[in-house]
Amino acid sequence: MDLQENCEAKVCRETVSNVIKRFNEDLTINRKEGSGGKQGFRSPKRVRKVVALFEKNPNLSTRKVAQKAGCLKIFVERVKKQANLKTYKVQKVPDRNAVKNQEAKNRAQKLTR
């Protein structure tokens, strides 16, 4: 590759020399295994743990899941969004029978008078 081709391709001269050097050493132009940034905090294992916690109990808060999984709350929220998980808060149902309903109506009427 001469200088004119290099200028036309808009490739840095150092990049070309690095590729040629790598080819001479390994006889390949492919990247080395493990090069680049690390997975870090967002490991597949941790994502699976968060998803499993929500599938087991969708009533858990994001804060509790973050504590159990040992990660940040924002991480749990992102995983939840990407996995399309729908969570909910259990609603309390009033424990009433006919007598209690009548008492509640009477009290409400007294308040409106």
Secondary structure, DSSP 4 states (H G I P E B T S, - for coil): --HHHHHHHT--HHHHHHHHHHHHHHS--SPPTT-S---TT--HHHHHHHHHHHHH-TTS-HHHHHHHHTS-HHHHHHHHHHTT-----PPPPP---HHHHHHHHHHHHHHH-
